[in-house]
Amino acid sequence: MTVENLVDLVRTVQSYKAEMQRIEVKSAHLGCPKRLFDTLSSFANQREGGILLFGLEEESGFRVVGVYDPQDLQIKINEQCKQMTPILRPLFTLATVDGATVVSAEIPEVDIVDRPCFYQGAGRLRGAYVRVGSSDEPMTEYEVYAYESYRLKRQDEVRLVERAKESDLDKDSVEQYLIRLRSGKPNLSRMGREQLFELMRITSGGVPTLAAILLFSPYPQVFFPQFSITAVVVPGLEMGELAQDGARFVDNKRLDGPLPQLLDEADSFVLRNMTSRTIIDGNGHRADRSEYPPKAVREAILNALIHRDYSEHAEGTPIRILFFRNRLEIRSPGGLYGKMSLDQLGKVQADTRNPLIANMMETMKLVENRYSGIPTIRREMQEAELPAPVFREERGQFCVILYNRTAVKEKPGIESLLEFCRVPRTREEVAVHLGLRSVHYVVRTVLRPLIDQGRLKMTLPDRPGSRNQRFVSVDSMSRGT
């Protein structure tokens, strides 16, 4: 960064009186901090890296106190960077602020194939960290595994199910798959059944693969009880709200069976619990409009089934469908796979966590396998004049949220709200402005979606639950900084 950028950064931190997702503050006026490994690791493991800012004292309101020796500080920071795997190469900038020297060290993100970046002295499992707000937290064993899985191109879907036998596969389902597989492919048509089984990874050495069990076993949950879907209808806006008769759920089902059956049953569950309304156009034509576009719902469920994590680390977690009064959430184990980021969803061709399952379901005419799922969800919601879908990644989980018209009605005056938030506002102030009683509801259904859409930002993004948190419209923040 330039000297001017560094001065601006100091002023921004002082204005918010907070560290941030990409900024860690250290005083360093009495010497170099002896242990920076946690922050070095967490910055290197996140997109766009992070910045270590030396010369401010957090305890005194981020007052500029300067550093003890700019030259020696850079040497010692570089020494700590050399103890990381992979070795980090920080970029230093120096500036004079309020008569004292401040130093920034920009820590670049490491390529995903080199993650996790970790402190050599603690090893990969104990020395790898992830940035959560303004804190550095140890990576879970699963998070470390997820990076290694991508780097080593592990295919959990083709691991052998040692307890299973070929006879555990439904013969009719397998035969229909083979017929479609051979159709129009002379070379495959000449292969024998056993050879085709091994070539297409239905079995290996006569033992069924996980993909084969998930697609062709009449009841895969005998082997993997949680490779299923739990689906509930909640009577209110949040989990835990009760109906008038005291019921926690209006509908509550565990869906089992092979993947094609799971898709159909989950689709039926949502359709059964959706409301619909009749629209009459200017010509008197009647048409029923569902609470959510059925195509969008089916694509979201299909994506969850195909792209969820089927590794041993995720065996205990089912896909979840949560039906609230104002929204539908579909949550699946496993975050985004590979180099894909949330802002790239539906715009670039993604790496596929389970290519065999995707290809098998394409052959079975259940999916196009052309990376059209996310664009279809967005298009269907837009054509239905509903809010844009929200996609979230939450430490090992991917979530799709579809809002209905109730959400639109319950979020009045969005443009007015953005105007109101040109001055930073608290949650309570926003709730009063919107005429809504539940602050928690305002955060979940109003503030969070606007933040996801890039229209609002938090003044303390690294401490979302802080009592000092304020929400400000993006254009006003841009002018202020």
Summary of the structure (lengths in Angstrom):
residues: 481
radius of gyration: 26.2
end to end distance: 15.7
largest distance: 81.6
contacts: 1466
relative contact order: 0.08
helix: 40%
strand: 20%
